[in-house]
Amino acid sequence: MTGSTAPKWRRRKEARPGDITAAALQVFAEKGFATARMEEIARRAGVSKGTLYLYFETKEDVFRAVVQEAVVPNIEALRGGVLALDLPFADIVRLFLPRFAQIATDLPVGAVAKMVIGESRNFPELAKVWHDHVVSHAIAMLTALIERGQQRGEVRSGDPRLHAFSLMGPMMLGVIWRETLMPVGGAPVDLAELARQHCETVLNGLVVDGGKP
């Protein structure tokens, strides 16, 4: 069988794990973890089910690969860029939150986060992977940024980790709102506008008097 009539997976000399994880990200986002099927992931990746199992023994293995290949690189790029900036704390926050909003809009990160939250009781390994490779790194990045601001006298005193939670709380609420409530009629939330407005609100509380909020 040749030409366009050949199955997509046969036209490839070798399947690439990246194709599989990209397909799995979409399937997990749409169907959740429990109802996602390896057959569907294989079909969307354009490979046979047998080929899929050459790379991943279980659906949990696929999820770990999705996090490592589709989510972690974005977090690490954001982390490296933010911590490398030698700018006032307020300026960095104004760059960081809109960038986070863009990532959450461009990638189905919110849908995966919703899946992890909803299915963590039955699949605690999902929550552990999400915590260990995504959330803990993001919070550590923000905590380091706030600690640096405190050392420079730009940020008010207080537990920097708790300040990090205050910084990201409304943004995560916006992400979950979009994934959970908008599909059933909830009023739309513009993440970019939320980021802009929240920047000014949170900076008024975090930046010390005499700073440049």
C-alpha positions, 0 to 999 in steps of 0.5 A: 500500500502506497501513497496517501492511502497508506495508514499514517503510522505505516508511512513513518520509518520510525515513530517518535515519542514526541508525536505520542506525547503531543497526541496524549496531551490533547487526549488527556485535556479532552477526556481526562485520565480515567477515560483516556485510552491508549488506542486513542492516543496511538490513533492521534499520534499516527502509530499502531497500539503496538508501537505505542507500547514500545515506548510506554508500558502504561498510561501513567508513563505516558502522562509522565512523558507529557509533563516532561516534554510538553509542560516542564520545558515551558516552566524552565524557560520561564524560570530561566528568563525571569531569574536572569532579569536584573530588573526591579521586582515590579517590572519582573512581575509585569513581565511574568504574569502576562507570559504565564497567561499566554502559556496557559492560553496557548497550551492545554495546561489548564485542562491538564491541571483540572484533570490532575485535581479531579482525579488525584484521589483515584490516581495519586501518582498524577498529583505527585508527578504534577507537584514534583515536576511543575508546581514545586518548581514554579513556586520555588522560582517565585519564592526565590524572586520574592526573596531577592526582592526582599533582600533589595528592600523592594518587597515587604517582609513576610513568608516569601513562599506564601507571597508566591501563593498570593501572586499566583492564586488569582491566576490559577483561579482564572485558569480553572474557571476557564476549564471548569465553569466557562464550558457550562455557561460561566462568564468568560475570563480574559487571562491576559487582562486578569494578569494585567489587573492582578499585577497592579493589585498585588504590587500595591500590596507587596512593594514597599512604600517608596518603591515603584509599583 
